[in-house]
Amino acid sequence: MSSQADRIKAALASRLAPRFCQGVPPTGMSAPQRPILVILHQETSTPGRVGNALRARGYALDIRRPRFGDPLPDTLANHAGVVMFGGPMSANDSDDFVRQEIDWLAVPLRERRPFLGICLGAQMLARQLGARVDAHPEGRVEVGYYAIRPTGAGRTVCGEWPGHVYQWHREGFDLPSGCELLAEGDDFPVQAFRSGTCFGVQFHPDVTTAMMHRWTTRGHERLASPGARVRADHFTSRAVHDVMERAWLDAFLGCWLRQNDESEPAFNPASAPLLVAAE
């Protein structure tokens, strides 16, 4: 069974990769000099699948948790990119660290550095760009696998997208003024967007199977919310959709990392692919 899944993944990756970027370096490429800045929001949080993928490519991870006192850099000159992950808090919370992180996002925006916000990270980016972050008007949530639809701009940026992605959120956000909508959904229309080199995704391709077990156990009360999928569906749907999501992520990361190779031309926001995180 696992060998069949591996064959499917390899076939999908080979089909997707040319649409992302020609000449993507293999996983064993030379380690770059600059690490990836990783911003986490809980003491026990991990960068999940995206962290594993970045380490496999030779990148060190500079992990910081501003909530627990870690400072954020004044400039990203010493980092190859940034991934800001999710968390149970809201981008509307009054906590000092929430306001600090939202304000700090002016750095990658100003310096035109590669940034990805996942779920809460995307909502913080939306707030920094002046958009509203709020709960669904009918109290609905997305907890489990849900369909998304890439826009024309999304296909131009990223090639093919997975048809279903893993979600765990009760708030969404409006499309910030001047940004491109890359993928949309039903209950929460804005699923992915970009502003120059900065990208936000509402969904969670960073989630590993182990993380899914923890979330559906420790956060089981979320499964009773309107619109949430029952626990068993999280795992049966993963068996169907994760191969495509994993292959897409792998192809995307290879292209994004190539853009950050210091031997390549300066990062071009017009062709910047969507940075996402996963197992």
N, C-alpha and C positions, 0 to 999 in steps of 0.2 A: 504493500500500500504506500509506504513512504517513498519507495523508489519510483513508483508511478507519479506521485505528487512532485518529486524532484524533476522528473522528465517534463512534466507539464510546466513547471516553473521555468525551466531552462528554455523551453520552446517559446513561452510567452516573453521572457526577457530578451531573447534574440530578435523577436518580432518587434518589440517596443523600442529597444535601444536606438535604432537608427532614427526614429521619429523625435527623439529627445535631442540627440547630438551625435554627429559623426565623430568617430575616433575616440570614444570614451575609453579611458585607460582601464586596465584590468584591476581587480580587487587588490592585487599585490603591488600597486604602484608605490613609488618612493614616498616616504613620509615627508609631508610638508613641514616647513619650519614653524608655522603658526598654528596654534590649537584652535579648536572650536569652542566658543563660549556657550555653556549650557546653563540655563536659568531654571531652577526647580523651586517648587512652592511648599513642599512638605518635607519633614525630616527624613521620612522613609522613601521618598520618591526616587525613581531612577529614570534615566533617559531611554530605557526600554530598547526596542528594536533599532531605533535610530542610533543610539549609542553603540550598540554592537556593530552596526554597519560602518560607522565612522571609525571605530577602533580597528576594524578589519582592514581598512584602507590606510592605516598608519597614522591617523590623527589622534593626538592627545585631546582629552576633554578637560576644559577648565570649568569645573562644576561649581556654581555659586548659588547660595540660597539667601537672597536679601532679607527674607522674612526672619532669618536667624542671625542677621548682622553682617553677612558677607557684602563687601562693597562691590559696586559695578564700575567698570573702567570709564575714565573720562573720554577715551578714544578707543576705536577698534583697530587701530593701526597694527596692533600685535596679535590680532585674531583673524582667522580665515573666514569666519562667519559666526552667526548666533542662532541658537534655537531656544525659544522660550516656551516651556511646557504648560500644561494645564494644572488645575487644582480645584478644590471644593469651594474656594472663596469667589466673590464676585468682583468684576472690574469696577463696580459702583461702590464697593466698601470704602469706609473712611480710614482704614488702617494706613499707617504711615508708609509701610513697604509697598502697598498697592499704588499709592500716589507716586512714590519714588520710582517704581518700575515704569508706570505710564509716562512720567516726565522723562525718564532716561531714554525712552524710545526715540526721542529727538536725535540721539547720537547716530544710530544706523541710518535714519532717514536723512540727516544732514550730510553724513559722510558717504552716503550711497553704498553702504556695505550690505552684503547678503544677510538677510534676517528671515526667520520663519517663526511665526507665532502659532501654536497649536491650542485650540479651544480657548482657555482663559488667555493665553498669549495672544491669540488673534483678537479677542475682545478688547484686550488692553491696547493693541495696535489701533483698533477701530476708535477707541476713546481718544487716543493721542491725536488721531486725524479728525476729531470732531464729530464722530458718529454716535448715535444712541445705542446703548446696550440695555436690553430689557428682557423680561420673561415673555413667553407667548401670551397673547391676550386671553386665551381660553385655558391657560395653565398647563398646556401640553408640554411634554419633554421629548427628547430623543435619547433613548437609552437602549442600545442594541444596534443592529444593522439596519440601515436605511438607504434608499436609492438616492443618488445624486446625478445631476446632468451637467456636463461641461458646456460652457458657452463657446461661441466661435473664438473668442479671445483665449479661453482656456485651452482649446485644442491647438491653437497656434503656439502657446507657451509650452504645453506639456505633451502634445501628442494624445494618445489614448489614455483614458482614465478608468479606474475601476467603476463598475456599475453600482456597487453597494460598498459602503464604508462603515466603520464602527464609530458609534457616537456615545457620548455620556455627558449631557448638558441639559440645563433647564432654562438658560438664557441664550439669546442670539443677538445679532447686531445688524444695523442698517449698513448699506454700502457707503463708505465715506466718500465725500465729494471729491471728484477728480480721480477716483480709483477705478480699476478694471474689475468687473465681475468675471471670475474664472469658472465657477461651478455654482449651481443652484439646487435647492431642494423644495420640499412642499411646505411643511409646517414652519421651517426656518429657511427662508428663500436664499439668504446669502451663506454659501458654504465655503467659498474660497475667493480671495481677492488679492490684488497686488497694488502697491504704490511704488513704482520704480523697482528697486532691488529688494523691497520688503514685502513679504507674503504672509497672509493669514489664512488658516484653514480651521473650520469649525469642528471637523471630525478628528478621530484619534488613530491614525495609522501607526502610532508608536506602541500600541498595546500588544504585548505578548500574551500567550495563552495563560501563563502564570499570573500576569496582571489581571486578566479577565476573571480568573477564579477569585482573586482577592477583591476586586471591585464588586462583583456580584454577591460576594459573601458579606464583606464589611459594609457595603452600601446597599444592602438588600431592600431597604425601605424605598429607594428610588424606583424599584421595579413595580411598585404599586401606583406610580404616578400616571396620569392620563397620557396615553401614547407610548408608554414604555413597553418593550418586548419582554415576554416571560423569560426566566433565566435559561431554560433549556434551549430556547431559540438562539441565544447568544452563541452557543457552542455548535449547534447544527448549522447555523448560518455561516459561522467561521469556516466550517469544513467546505462550504460551497464557495465562499467569496475570498478567502484569505490568499489563495494562490495568486489570483490576479492582482490583489492589492500589494502583495509582497513583491511580485515581479515588477509592477509599476514603480514602486518605491526604489527598488534596486537600480532600475534604469535611470530614474530621476537623479538619485544621489550621485551616480557616476558622472552624469553631465554637470551637475552643480559643482562637484569637486574639481572637475576639469576647468571650469570657469575661474576657480580660485588658485590654479597653479601659477606660481609667480613667473614661470617661463612663458605663459600665454599673454595675449594682449589684455589691457585693462578690462575689468568686468563690464559687460555691456547690458544695461538694464532692459534694453529692447528685446533681448533674446534670453533673458534670465528665466530658467525653469523654476517650477514651484518646489521649494524645499519642504519636505515633509518628514516626519519621524515615525518609526515602527520597530519590531522585535530585535 
